[in-house]
Amino acid sequence: MRQAQDLLVTTQAQYERLELEVIGLRDLEPLLGSPQYDRLQDVELALKHYQAQFRR
């Protein structure tokens, strides 16, 4: 099971970079397929985990 804490986010800027990364990964998914899928899952999980802290 993946852990959101694997991607430690301590600042608003880091959270925003993850938001941008997930957009890019979603765009690349059809082209690159599964190699990026694990990273996409990790980033989405981290965004959910930290959402309350950085999105109000």
Kinemage of the C-alpha trace (Angstrom):
@kinemage 1
@onewidth
@group {chain A} dominant
@subgroup {mainchain}
@vectorlist {calphas} color= white
{ca met a 1} P 0.000 0.000 0.000
{ca arg a 2} L 1.309 3.397 -0.943
{ca gln a 3} L 1.835 6.061 1.677
{ca ala a 4} L 1.218 9.762 1.088
{ca gln a 5} L 4.023 10.499 3.516
{ca asp a 6} L 6.450 9.046 0.955
{ca leu a 7} L 6.119 12.434 -0.747
{ca leu a 8} L 6.840 14.853 2.068
{ca val a 9} L 5.280 18.254 1.439
{ca thr a 10} L 6.194 21.011 3.854
{ca thr a 11} L 5.487 24.213 1.917
{ca gln a 12} L 2.740 25.679 -0.230
{ca ala a 13} L 5.187 25.851 -3.148
{ca gln a 14} L 5.913 22.118 -2.934
{ca tyr a 15} L 2.185 21.391 -2.911
{ca glu a 16} L 1.665 23.585 -5.976
{ca arg a 17} L 4.523 21.829 -7.791
{ca leu a 18} L 2.805 18.498 -7.129
{ca glu a 19} L -0.414 19.914 -8.569
{ca leu a 20} L 1.453 20.883 -11.735
{ca glu a 21} L 3.213 17.529 -11.876
{ca val a 22} L -0.055 15.602 -11.717
{ca ile a 23} L -1.421 17.667 -14.618
{ca gly a 24} L 1.671 16.851 -16.655
{ca leu a 25} L 1.550 13.168 -15.759
{ca arg a 26} L -2.108 12.949 -16.764
{ca asp a 27} L -1.252 14.547 -20.111
{ca leu a 28} L 1.602 12.083 -20.698
{ca glu a 29} L -0.296 8.992 -19.532
{ca pro a 30} L -1.707 8.095 -22.977
{ca leu a 31} L 1.738 8.461 -24.551
{ca leu a 32} L 3.944 6.794 -21.951
{ca gly a 33} L 1.485 4.371 -20.415
{ca ser a 34} L 2.196 2.503 -17.228
{ca pro a 35} L 5.774 3.653 -16.472
{ca gln a 36} L 4.337 6.950 -15.231
{ca tyr a 37} L 1.225 5.426 -13.656
{ca asp a 38} L 2.866 4.624 -10.299
{ca arg a 39} L 4.199 8.166 -9.987
{ca leu a 40} L 0.773 9.556 -10.916
{ca gln a 41} L -0.830 7.467 -8.163
{ca asp a 42} L 1.780 8.630 -5.644
{ca val a 43} L 1.297 12.285 -6.500
{ca glu a 44} L -2.512 12.065 -6.460
{ca leu a 45} L -2.399 10.353 -3.060
{ca ala a 46} L -0.067 13.011 -1.661
{ca leu a 47} L -2.295 15.801 -2.980
{ca lys a 48} L -5.304 14.245 -1.263
{ca his a 49} L -3.376 13.763 1.961
{ca tyr a 50} L -2.089 17.341 2.118
{ca gln a 51} L -5.173 19.043 0.654
{ca ala a 52} L -6.581 20.112 4.026
{ca gln a 53} L -3.253 21.636 5.019
{ca phe a 54} L -2.604 23.641 1.842
{ca arg a 55} L -6.022 24.217 0.242
{ca arg a 56} L -8.554 26.209 2.201
